[in-house]
Amino acid sequence: MAGMTRTTMQVTSVHVGTFGGAIFGGKDSKTNKRIRCIASYKILTRSPQIGEFWYIEGVNSKHEEYGVQIRLSKCSITELPSPSYLSSLLVNHPMFRGFGLGKRKIGKLIKDVGTEIELIKLLDGEKYLHLADSIAEPIAKELCNRWLPLQNEMQLAKFLTEHNISPYMSKQISKICRENAVNRIKSNPYALLAFAPTTPKLWRTIEAIAEKLEIPKGAPQRLVGAVEHSLYTSLRSGDTAMGNEELLGHVEKLLGSKTYAQASIPEACRIKAICSFKALDGSLMFQTIGAAVIESSLEKLVSDLVQAPLQLSLTASQTIQVIEKYSADFKKSQGYPLTDEQLSAIEMVFDKRLSVITGYGGTGKTTVLKAVADVAEKLGFQPYLTALAGKAKDRIEQATGRSNESFTIHGFIKQIEENSDNVKLTGTPIIIIDEASMVDIALANKLMSLLSSTNFHLVLVGDPAQLSPVGFGLFFHVLVGKVHTKKLTKVHRQTADSPIHQMAMKVRKGESFPLPQWEGQNHGVYIVECRPEQKDIIKKLTDVMKKQRCQIITPHASTKAADNTSAINNAMQFVFNSSKVNTETGLYEFEQSRPVVRLGDTVLMQNDPVIVTANNFELGLYNGNTGVIEEILNQDGHDCVYIRFDDGLKLLTKDNCFELGIELAYAITIHKSQGSEYDAIIVCCAVPSKLLERSMVYTALTRSKTLTLFVGSNVLLDNAVEGLPRASTINHGFLPHVCC
């Protein structure tokens, strides 16, 4: 039964899905016919409740067992179709159960006050004493207390639905605006900017609401909204601040008036929606209050840590004796000594409360990291090794053999917040952050705030030429050279002779390079030219992968880009894992008999490489962990998968896979590759993009041990390398007043 349904229904049954979706049934308020609806978690702000009225839109379909059902594209709780439905809502909704209000009392209450309309007015006005003649005063008071939030939600949902506000945004608004929400939004619809990622579409939506509400073009809330929208947009790009002229340009474009734009910034400053500061070059910069608070807090934490006195139980000479003994033992066991640079970096960690260790690939940063942890233990200090991604955390763990002291940063924070026995902050803990270039200011501020009352040493290990944070602002890049920093420059011979290393050194300097065409070599750096079209990109990737299996790395996750991870993963899965060649036609076909696990649009099969995209502390799996599916099976009616990760085989249910955000990993983004190493990689560089820049290229290139193939355009690659790295283009207000 094809067709579209748009109506309001009263819910009579609900079956909630594991991850926020629901199947619910009820009666059409117009026709009184039974309706069965299927709603994805993507469109639900929350699960429906029995007795509520919901507005629904969706496509009708026929089910063999359940008959006609509507697969919803839009749904939300809404106001009563008419006051006559009040009794039905109060009788059936679980919100009004459990405090002595039954069907008979509800009927008597409506009869006594006169009509449902009158009762609604009394409930809206919290006039419970007027109801006390019909029901006991405590019951009347509780009825009002429970009615108001539901009424607020119904009115809010109707308003948001009528103005095409997204389910995600509606969910955020409903969580925060619990009282008089509609009137508050009507007084300033531009406040909605705080509830969702800033986009041009969101601005247009809010402008349309403001126009319907007849808010003047020069109204202060509109002027301030344009300033906030501009700064929020900048924040999404990583900038925590914007210069005066640039901000004026953005605001003028939004408001369509230079006069309004010139009045908007002073107005935003007046009401303290934004603030300003002088950059190091003397230029005036503006930023949101939230970004300013984070950067100011982090500046103080860094300054306090740098200036804090050492509180070590050993003298400097005793510490050096332990390091020298460790160095001698290292040379005896490894057959080569630690370099002077490495020894100097190790000594710095115990002599300074905050220190930075930098160096490019092959200079032994991981060796120093392990030495710091080993020496700390010998000195009686507790070392903790952390990294942003799960894969990087696993690499630290493997390199140091310290599984009990290795954490993702988020996991480490969780352990501290829960006062876990796994993390003890007494004495002098030595906190090491590897791949620190990707840590944003919000995460750094949270970690350092939690540690501020302890006698900790913080060691930041990384390479400023690699990726800047995915989040906003800069932390590590700013501190390099500003606090005590040791740079490792001596490269191991086997690394120095590598074509990959030699090419990486050119990329660091911004020097372009002509790459030879790949002709099947298994060592070196080459180009495979292709057009910026998805069909040609997939074809060239397939041709390469049939000859040389590689990890594919691309700058893009967004499906708007031709070389996005989703398109590549689906293509690679089809060609290499989910298909067979038809002997008659020579074409690939899906093998229909293979067991699969479906996670929304993602299909998992045996032999698929996969990646975890969400942290799950109970399962011990974290964002960035990669593995390969070894088996798919059904246990007690539930789909399950065996996935082999670096630390062994894990059995995961379908629900576990949802929670972990399991995705295919034939192709991953460059951001998710940081901290990992592969024998051979393919780097996509076929599509012009601001994401294809020098630090992206450098990071991708250095993920490989032996072979790197760039698939795309040598011209685009040269432009990316010759341009500025992203970190140097980020505007920020993190200006710690410290000096090494």
Rosetta blueprint (number, residue, H / E / L):
1 M L
2 A L
3 G L
4 M E
5 T E
6 R E
7 T E
8 T E
9 M E
10 Q E
11 V E
12 T E
13 S E
14 V E
15 H E
16 V E
17 G L
18 T L
19 F L
20 G L
21 G L
22 A E
23 I E
24 F E
25 G E
26 G E
27 K E
28 D E
29 S L
30 K L
31 T L
32 N L
33 K L
34 R E
35 I E
36 R E
37 C E
38 I E
39 A E
40 S L
41 Y L
42 K L
43 I L
44 L L
45 T L
46 R L
47 S L
48 P L
49 Q L
50 I L
51 G L
52 E L
53 F E
54 W E
55 Y E
56 I E
57 E E
58 G E
59 V E
60 N E
61 S E
62 K E
63 H E
64 E L
65 E L
66 Y L
67 G E
68 V E
69 Q E
70 I E
71 R E
72 L E
73 S E
74 K E
75 C E
76 S E
77 I E
78 T L
79 E L
80 L L
81 P L
82 S L
83 P H
84 S H
85 Y H
86 L H
87 S H
88 S H
89 L H
90 L H
91 V H
92 N H
93 H L
94 P H
95 M H
96 F H
97 R L
98 G L
99 F L
100 G L
101 L L
102 G L
103 K H
104 R H
105 K H
106 I H
107 G H
108 K H
109 L H
110 I H
111 K H
112 D H
113 V H
114 G L
115 T L
116 E H
117 I H
118 E H
119 L H
120 I H
121 K H
122 L H
123 L H
124 D H
125 G L
126 E L
127 K L
128 Y H
129 L H
130 H H
131 L H
132 A L
133 D L
134 S L
135 I L
136 A L
137 E H
138 P H
139 I H
140 A H
141 K H
142 E H
143 L H
144 C H
145 N H
146 R H
147 W H
148 L H
149 P H
150 L H
151 Q H
152 N H
153 E H
154 M H
155 Q H
156 L H
157 A H
158 K H
159 F H
160 L H
161 T H
162 E H
163 H L
164 N L
165 I L
166 S L
167 P H
168 Y H
169 M H
170 S H
171 K H
172 Q H
173 I H
174 S H
175 K H
176 I H
177 C L
178 R L
179 E L
180 N L
181 A H
182 V H
183 N H
184 R H
185 I H
186 K H
187 S H
188 N L
189 P H
190 Y H
191 A H
192 L H
193 L H
194 A H
195 F H
196 A L
197 P L
198 T L
199 T L
200 P H
201 K H
202 L H
203 W H
204 R H
205 T H
206 I H
207 E H
208 A H
209 I H
210 A H
211 E H
212 K H
213 L L
214 E L
215 I L
216 P L
217 K L
218 G L
219 A L
220 P H
221 Q H
222 R H
223 L H
224 V H
225 G H
226 A H
227 V H
228 E H
229 H H
230 S H
231 L H
232 Y H
233 T H
234 S H
235 L H
236 R H
237 S L
238 G L
239 D L
240 T L
241 A L
242 M E
243 G E
244 N H
245 E H
246 E H
247 L H
248 L H
249 G H
250 H H
251 V H
252 E H
253 K H
254 L H
255 L H
256 G L
257 S L
258 K H
259 T H
260 Y H
261 A H
262 Q H
263 A H
264 S H
265 I H
266 P H
267 E H
268 A H
269 C H
270 R H
271 I L
272 K L
273 A L
274 I E
275 C E
276 S E
277 F E
278 K E
279 A L
280 L L
281 D L
282 G L
283 S L
284 L E
285 M E
286 F E
287 Q E
288 T E
289 I H
290 G H
291 A H
292 A H
293 V H
294 I H
295 E H
296 S H
297 S H
298 L H
299 E H
300 K H
301 L H
302 V H
303 S H
304 D H
305 L H
306 V H
307 Q H
308 A L
309 P L
310 L L
311 Q L
312 L L
313 S L
314 L L
315 T L
316 A H
317 S H
318 Q H
319 T H
320 I H
321 Q H
322 V H
323 I H
324 E H
325 K H
326 Y H
327 S H
328 A H
329 D H
330 F H
331 K H
332 K H
333 S H
334 Q H
335 G L
336 Y L
337 P L
338 L L
339 T L
340 D H
341 E H
342 Q H
343 L H
344 S H
345 A H
346 I H
347 E H
348 M H
349 V H
350 F H
351 D H
352 K L
353 R L
354 L E
355 S E
356 V E
357 I E
358 T E
359 G E
360 Y L
361 G L
362 G L
363 T L
364 G L
365 K H
366 T H
367 T H
368 V H
369 L H
370 K H
371 A H
372 V H
373 A H
374 D H
375 V H
376 A H
377 E H
378 K H
379 L L
380 G L
381 F L
382 Q L
383 P E
384 Y E
385 L E
386 T E
387 A E
388 L L
389 A L
390 G H
391 K H
392 A H
393 K H
394 D H
395 R H
396 I H
397 E H
398 Q H
399 A H
400 T H
401 G L
402 R L
403 S L
404 N L
405 E L
406 S E
407 F E
408 T E
409 I H
410 H H
411 G H
412 F H
413 I H
414 K H
415 Q H
416 I H
417 E H
418 E L
419 N L
420 S L
421 D L
422 N L
423 V L
424 K L
425 L L
426 T L
427 G L
428 T L
429 P L
430 I E
431 I E
432 I E
433 I E
434 D E
435 E L
436 A H
437 S H
438 M H
439 V L
440 D L
441 I H
442 A H
443 L H
444 A H
445 N H
446 K H
447 L H
448 M H
449 S H
450 L H
451 L H
452 S L
453 S L
454 T L
455 N L
456 F L
457 H E
458 L E
459 V E
460 L E
461 V E
462 G E
463 D L
464 P L
465 A L
466 Q L
467 L L
468 S L
469 P L
470 V L
471 G L
472 F L
473 G L
474 L L
475 F L
476 F H
477 H H
478 V H
479 L H
480 V L
481 G L
482 K L
483 V L
484 H E
485 T E
486 K E
487 K E
488 L E
489 T L
490 K L
491 V L
492 H L
493 R H
494 Q H
495 T H
496 A H
497 D L
498 S L
499 P H
500 I H
501 H H
502 Q H
503 M H
504 A H
505 M H
506 K H
507 V H
508 R H
509 K H
510 G L
511 E L
512 S L
513 F L
514 P L
515 L L
516 P L
517 Q E
518 W L
519 E L
520 G L
521 Q L
522 N L
523 H L
524 G E
525 V E
526 Y E
527 I E
528 V E
529 E E
530 C L
531 R L
532 P L
533 E L
534 Q H
535 K H
536 D H
537 I H
538 I H
539 K H
540 K H
541 L H
542 T H
543 D H
544 V H
545 M H
546 K H
547 K H
548 Q L
549 R L
550 C L
551 Q E
552 I E
553 I E
554 T E
555 P L
556 H L
557 A L
558 S L
559 T L
560 K L
561 A L
562 A L
563 D L
564 N L
565 T H
566 S H
567 A H
568 I H
569 N H
570 N H
571 A H
572 M H
573 Q H
574 F H
575 V H
576 F H
577 N L
578 S L
579 S E
580 K E
581 V E
582 N L
583 T L
584 E L
585 T L
586 G L
587 L L
588 Y E
589 E E
590 F E
591 E L
592 Q L
593 S L
594 R L
595 P L
596 V L
597 V E
598 R E
599 L E
600 G L
601 D L
602 T E
603 V E
604 L E
605 M L
606 Q L
607 N L
608 D L
609 P E
610 V E
611 I E
612 V L
613 T L
614 A L
615 N L
616 N E
617 F L
618 E L
619 L L
620 G L
621 L E
622 Y L
623 N L
624 G L
625 N L
626 T E
627 G E
628 V E
629 I E
630 E E
631 E E
632 I E
633 L E
634 N E
635 Q E
636 D L
637 G L
638 H E
639 D E
640 C E
641 V E
642 Y E
643 I E
644 R E
645 F E
646 D L
647 D L
648 G E
649 L E
650 K E
651 L E
652 L E
653 T E
654 K H
655 D H
656 N H
657 C H
658 F H
659 E H
660 L H
661 G L
662 I L
663 E E
664 L E
665 A L
666 Y L
667 A E
668 I E
669 T E
670 I H
671 H H
672 K H
673 S H
674 Q L
675 G L
676 S L
677 E L
678 Y E
679 D E
680 A E
681 I E
682 I E
683 V E
684 C E
685 C E
686 A L
687 V L
688 P L
689 S L
690 K L
691 L L
692 L L
693 E L
694 R H
695 S H
696 M H
697 V H
698 Y H
699 T H
700 A H
701 L H
702 T L
703 R L
704 S E
705 K E
706 T E
707 L E
708 T E
709 L E
710 F E
711 V E
712 G E
713 S L
714 N H
715 V H
716 L H
717 L H
718 D H
719 N H
720 A H
721 V H
722 E H
723 G L
724 L L
725 P L
726 R H
727 A H
728 S H
729 T H
730 I L
731 N L
732 H L
733 G L
734 F L
735 L L
736 P L
737 H L
738 V L
739 C L
740 C L
